[in-house]
């Protein structure tokens, strides 16, 4: 046993001695859920901020999903929007006005009502941001104008332009509802979980920031999603999150019976988990695929022929078969095959070294004496930082670098924990290549990824970085704005397909694989559920006798 695993085992043994591991003795019959017990959950990374729109980062979302409720619930199987805090809703013909009837009797854990006024306050912040408190606008809300409280249980939202993705946006992790006291805090204070007051089935009990978080069940909870079989308080008494960065330590603790559930199981560990009859969970994130993207403001990748050459020099199949498992399907578009609006454009993503070589030759990049492509005295040497949250991203980029190297292109892969990463990532001259992905079960996810006012992965002029000299793609941005504003479903899905074609035609991105969220659980852990993009919900989870 490694030193780190021994330390973790000691921590978990202390929890066990305190009664945390006892599942309770309230069996309701064979196969029926058992009430009680605390789930020990090992998380790869600590949360960063629990302002709900920051929930896209999976460690953040994995907590928010337990302590907040959403206005609506997206069924993870059908992707239909179902009632939750909102009992019903109406939408006008052009999707510029949404009216919600709020479920009566719901309260935040501080006792304040979750009524129409509270919902309005949340969405005014999420839709408009708060500059004074440095709370950013939510990336899932477009064209927001204002709210109106019609009566104590009815709220209406108005939009400047059609916002067809808003209804689905009310179901996502970034739209978790919080009390006024939480919304009154500056963004930098919202990394403290004890300050997040939600209405969810669990509440924060205690926290050692960066190391451990304890949640306890909310006894009076009685307002889960309307169509769920389980209603009332959670079966579990609590959840203990322990930050455990090393993959081997998480796996070792799980298989040794010292933990119940873990996140971020690498593909190479799946077999040893399943060999001991433990469960692998790999829910799809249903959004933009794990990809390599380019920043065309950098002269080295400004020529579409260079980008296309590198696209055709990339063997995504080799990456998937070498590093991953069947839970990571090879990408056939920029979004997952399970995503709304998906279009199969695999024919444009072919691995074709001959075509790649011809494109580089045509673009004037010739092989020099040192084996690297050269043009006008410059070598085709590119840089990318690994993304720590993405599975085996360093290995993925290194394998892509080997593939590009065969054509005389050098890709240098830098560590994701480097102190210069955040600053360099904003500068296309320093990072012309970057890994990227984002999950959301709505076509608006494409806008979230590429639009300059959202994640701006291509680094456009007027976007998130002041380092960009001139690159902007007005056609792409126009398509993204249309995608977020077209109220007709079929027309909107057609625009989503057009965007997928355009991004690949311009070789802005090289899709590699459809990224799941990979978890593992002990065989006695029952009732684990996942929202539509792979974050766990432990509301209906229970621990069988073991």
N, C-alpha and C positions, 0 to 999 in steps of 0.2 A: 504494500500500500504506500502511495506517495505521501510526502509530508503534507501537501495541501489536502489530500483526501483524508488524512488522519485528523487534520484540524477541523475539516467539515464534519467528519464523523463525531468528533467531540462536541461540536456545536449542536448537532442533531440529537446526540445522546442526551444532552442537557434538556433540550426541548421535550424529548420522550419522557424523561424523568419528571418533567413538570406536568405531564398529562396530555401534551399536545398530540401524541400519536394515538390516543385511545379513541376508537371510532364510536363509542357509545354502545348501549345495549338495548336500543329501542327498535328492534326488528319488528316490522309490521307483517311478517309472513314471508314465506320463501320467495325470493326474487323481488320483494318489495324494498323500496329505499329505506336505508337506515339513517336515522337522524343523529347528528353529533359528529365530533371529530374535527381535526384540523388538517387540511391538505398542505403538505410540504412541497413547495413549488420552487425549483431551481431555475433561475433566469440567467441567461448569458450576460446581459448588460443591465446596468442600473438605469432607471428612468431618468429623464433629463428635465422635463417640465410637464405638468399635468393641466395646463390650460387646455381645455378640450380640443380646440383646433390643432394642437400639437400632438394629438393622438395617433397621427400617421406613423410615428416611430413606434415600432411594435412593443418595446418595453413600456412605453407610456400607455399605449392602447390596451395592453394586457391588464393594467390596473384600472384605467378609466372604465373598462367594460364591466367591472365588478361594483364600482361605487357610484356610477351614474346611470340614469335611464335616458332613453331617447324619445322624441315625440312620436316616432313610428318605428316599426320593426320590419326589417327586410328578411323574409323567409330565406334561409340559406339554400334550400333545395329548389324552390320555385322562383326565387328572386322577386316575388310579389311583395308589395308594401302592405303591411298589416297594422292594425291598431296597437298602440301601447299607451303612452301618456295621452295621446290624442285618441279619443273614441271614434271620431269621424272627421272627414274633411271634404271640402269642395275646392275645385280649381276652375277659374274662368277659361274661356275658349283659347285665349292666346297665352295662357300660363304667366300672366302678370299679376294675378291676385290669388292668394291661397288663404282659405279660412279653416281654422281648426277648432273643434269642440274638445275641451280638456276634461279628462277624467276627474270626477270629484273625489275629494278626500286624500289626495296625494300630498305628502309633505317631504321637505328636505330633512336630513338627519339633525338639523338644529331646531326643528319644530316649525319653521316658517313654511307657508303654503306654496306648493308648486301649482300655481294658478295661471290664468291668462297673463297677468302682469309679469309674473316671473319668466314665463316663456318669452314674452315680448322683449324683456330686458336681455335675456340670453342672446336672442337672435339679432337685436340691435348691435350688440357687441360683436358677435360672430360675423355679421354682414357688413358692418361699417368699421370695425376695429375701434381701438381707443388709443389715440396717439399719446395722450398724457400718461397712461399706464403702460404704454408700449405693448399693448395687446393687438396682435396682427389680425387682419381679416382672414376668415376661413377660406381655404382653397376650394371648398365644395359649394360655396355660395357665390352666385354670379348675379350681377345687375340689381343688387338689393337697394331698395329705397327707404322703406320705413315699416314700422308696425303700428297697429291700432288695436287697443283693447276694446272690444265690443261690449262685453259684459264680463263678470268675474271668471267665467269658464269658456269664453270665446275670444280668440285672437285672430287678427287678419294681417297678412303681410302683402306689401305692395312692391313691385319691381319696375325698374326703369325701362327694361326691355323684357321680352319673354325669357323665362328661366325654367325650362322644362326639366332640368335635373334637380330642382329644389326639393321635390317630394322625397326622392331617394336620398337626397342630402340630409334630410331630417332623421334618417335612420342610421347614419354612419357614426363611427366612434368619435369623430371630430365635432359631433353635435350633441355630446352628452350635456345634460342640463345641470347647472350648479346654482347654488344659492347666491343671493345678492352680496353676501359678505365675501364670497370668493371672487366674484366679478369686480369687487372694489379694490382688490389687491393688484399691485404692479406685477407685470409678467415675471420679473426676476424672482419674486417670492413664491411663485406657483410651482417651483420644484420641490417644495416642502409638502409632502402628501397630507400632513395633518391639517393643512389649511384648505383642503379641497372638500367642500361640503356638497354632497350630491344627495340624490333620492334613491340610490340603488340598493340592492339586496345586502351589500356589505358596506361597512364604514371603516375608516382608518382608526386603528387602535393605538399603534405606536410605530415609530420609524427610527432606524439608525441610518441616516442618509448615506446612500451609496453601498450599503451592506445588507440591510434587512428591513422588511416591511411586514407588519402584522395587521390583518383585517379581521373584523369580527362580524358575525351575522347581525342584521338588523331585525330584531324580534318582531316588530310591528309591520314589517314589509308585506304588502298585500296588493301590489299593482304591477306584476310582471306582464309581459306581452300577452294580449288577450287570448290568443289561440294556443298558447303553450299548455300542455297537459298539467304541468306542475304550477300550482299557485300557492301563495303564502310565503312564509319565510324560507330562506335556503335550508337545504338539508344539513349542510356543513355548519359547524359552529364558527369556523374561521379558516383563513388562508395565511400561511407564512411564506413570504417570498424571500429567498436567500440568493444574493448575487454570487454566481459561481462562474467565473470567466472561462475556465479551461474545460474543453469538451470532455476530456477523459475523466475529469473529476465529477462532472455531472452524470455521465454514464455510469461510472463506478459507484456513485452514491445510490443511483436508482436501482441498479442490479444487486446491490448489497442490502437493499431494503431500508436504506437510510433516507430516502426521499420517495415521494409518490408520483411526481409529475415533473417533467423538464421540458424546456424549450430549446430549440436549435440543435436538433440531432443531425449530425452530418451523414451524408449518404453512406459513407464507408462504415458507419456504426450501426446501420439499420439491421444487418443480419444477426449480429450478436445480441441485439435487443430482442428480436423476434425469436431467436433460438431458445430463449428462456421464457417464451410465451408472454412477453410483455408486448404492449400494443404500440404500434407506430401510428401517429395521426399526421396526415399531410394535406390539410385543406388548401384548396387553391386560393390565391390572392386575387384572381379574376381581373387583373388590371394590366398595366404596361409591363411587358416581359423584362426579365433580366437581360440587359443589353449593354453594348458599348456604344457611346455617343461621341460625336465630334463637336468641336467648337470652331466653326469656320472663320471666326475672326482671326485665328492664327493662320498666317500665310501658307504654312506647310500643308494644311488641310482645307484651304479655301477653294481649291479646284475640285469640282465634283468628280472628275475622273480619278483623282487620288483617293477620294472617299469610296468610290465604287470599286476601285482596285482592292482596297483593304476589305471591303465587304466580301468580295469574291475570293479573297485570300483566307477568309475565316471559315474554318471547318467546324460548324456548331455541333455536328453529329459526333465528331471526335471528342469535343469538350464534354458532351453529355455522357457518352459511353465510357470515357476515361475517368470522369470525376463523380458522376452522379448515378441515380437509380431511376427506376420506372416512375418514381414520384416527381420527376423533373422532365417533363416532355420537351423535346426539341421545339423551339419556337417556329411558327409558320407565319407570323405577322408580328407587328410591334406590340399587339395586345394578345392576351391569352385566348385560346380557342373556346374557353368557357365564358369569355367576356361578352357583354351586350355590344352588338355592332361589329363583332369579329368578321374579318374577311381573310380568306386563305390566299396569301401572296407568296407562298413558298417558292414558286417558280422564279421569283425575283431575288431569292436569297441563296441561289446555288453556289456551292463551293466549286470554283473554276480557276485554278492557278494560272492556266494559260491565258484566260481572259484578263485576269488581274495583271499579269506581266505586260500584256499588250497595252492596257490602259495606262500603266505607269510609263511605258515607253512613249506612248502618244502624248502624255503630259510633259515629256521632256526630262523625266527622271531616269538617268542612266546609272548602271552599276560601276562604281569606282574600283580602284585597285584594292581597297580594303573590304570590298564586298557590299558596301552600303550604297544605296541610291543617292545620287548627287545631282544638283541643278543650281546653276549660277553661284557656285562656290559654297552651297549649303548642303548638308546631309539630311536625309529624311529620318530624323531621330525624334521620336515622340515620347511623351511622358504621361503617366496616369497614376493616380493614387488608388490603392485598394479601398473598397468600401467594407468596413468591419461588420455592419449588420447583414450583409449579403453572404449566403453560404459559399464557402470556399472561393471567395472572390479573388484572393491573391493567386491561388492556383489556376483559376480560370483565366485571369489576365496573363499569367506567365505562359500558359499554353497558347493563348492567342499570340503572344509575343514570339513564341517559337514558330508559329505558322507564318506570321508576317516576316520573320527573319529569313525564311527561305526565299523571299522575293527581294531581300536587300533593304528591308525596313526595320529599324530598331525601335522597339517599344520598351521603355524603362518603367518598371513597376515599383512605386514607392510605398512605404509602409503607411497604413491608414491611421496609425496613432502618432504620426509625425506632427510636431508642433506647428509646422508651416502649412499643413494641409488646408486648413480652413481659408487662409488668405490666398494661397496659391490656386485653390479651386475656383476662385472668382476671376482669375487672370488667364484668359485663353492662351497667352504667350507661354505660360508656365505649365498649363494643363490642357493641351489640345484634345486629349482623350479622357473620357471618364466613364465609369460604370454607372448605371442608373436603372431604377425600377420604381413603381408605385402601384399599390393595390386599391381598387375601388370597383364595385359592381355597377358602374354606370359609364356611358361613353364620355362623360365629362372628365374622366380620369386622363384622357389623352391631353386635354387642355391643361390639366394640372401639371402634367409632365413638361410640356413644351412651351406654354405661353410665357412671355417674358415677365408678366406681373405675377406669375405663380412660381413654379420651381425653376423655370428658365434653364433647363439643362443644356441648351445649345449656347447659352450666354449671348443674348442679343442686346443691341444698343437700346438703352431705356429700360432694361430689365433689372436684375438683382445686383449687377456689378457695374461699377464706374470705370472698370479697366477696359471695357470693350470699346474699340476704336470706331468701327463702322458697320459690322455685320447686323443685318436685320432682314427678316423674310416676311414681307407684307402679305404675300399670298398665303403662307402658312398661318400667320396670325389671323387673317380674315376667315380662313376655314375654321380655325379654333373658336373664334367669336361666333360664327354661324352655328357651330356644333352646340355651343352653350346657350343659344338663343332660338333655335328652331322648335316651335311647339308641336309640329306634326311628327309623330313617331317615325313613320317610314322615311320621311325626308331627312330626319335627324340621323337615322341609322345609315342612310346613303352617304351623308356627309362624313360620318365616322369612317366608312370604307374609303372615301376619297382621301381623307387625311392619312390613313394607313398607306395607301399607294404613294402619296406624295412624299411622305417622310422617307420611304425606302427608295423612291425614284431619285431623290436628292442625296441618298446615302447619308442622311444625318444620323442614322442609328443602324447598328448591326444587332438584331435580336438573336439571343443565344438560347435561352430556355424559359419555360413557364415556371416561375418560382412559387413553390408552396411555402407554407410555414410548417416546419417539421417539429413535432413534439413526440414524446414517449411517456407512457404511463404504466404504472403497475397494474397487474390484472385485476386487483380488487377495486380499482378506481372506476366507478360507473357514472354514466350520465353526463360525461363531458360533451359540451356542445361548442360550436364555433359560429361566429357571425359570418356574414357573406364573404368576407375577405380574410378569414383565417385567424382571427383573434379569439382566444378561448373565452367561454362563459361558464362560470362554475355555479351558477344559480341552481341548476338541477343536479349538480354533481353530489355523489355520496360514496362512502367508503364501506365496502362489504367486509364482513368478518374475515380476519386473516391472522 
